């Protein structure tokens, strides 16, 4: 997927997330926002997978536990959703780890617990 295509999908996701935030507002559980954002992506005919497992290996050996991506869009873009008072550096680090483990280029960290959604929106780029 080209950078222009990633940017186009990113904008569509932002529009979908803003719609969810408009409908629900802040203060709900992350799982509620995840479900509703997936519904909004469906309405917009954007391909996604929810709760995608990422196996973890150490020296080519599976360690027996997986990380879980909240939403993988178009098999290219990782969404990490939060409903927290403040996004911390560890949240960005978590998303960056997911990007590295899956060799994806772009991730978006979305915190729904904000008055205006764009204040909770952070793009994270893997090595670019």
C-alpha positions, 0 to 999 in steps of 0.5 A: 500500500502506498503512502497516499493510500495509507493517508487516505485510509487514515483520514477515513478512520479519523472520520469514522472515529469522530462519528463514534465520538459524536454519538457516544461522547467520552467516558465509556469503556474501551470495548464499547468504542471498539465495537462501535468503531468496527460498526462504523468501519463496516458502514463505510465498507472499510475492511478490518479485523478485530482483536488480532493475535500477534505471536511472540517469539524469542530466538525463534521460539514461541514464548506462549503468549500473544499480543492482541491488536485492537483493530487491523485495518486493510491488513496495513494499519493498526489501531490501538484504542484507549479510553483513558484520562491521559495517553502515556508514553507506554501507550505509544511504545505499545503501538510501536511494538505492534508495528515492529512485530507485524512489520506494518508502517502506520499505527494510530493511537485513539483515545476516546476519553477526550472532549474533542477526538482530534485531541486524542488522535496520534499517528505512529510511524514504524521506522519512517 
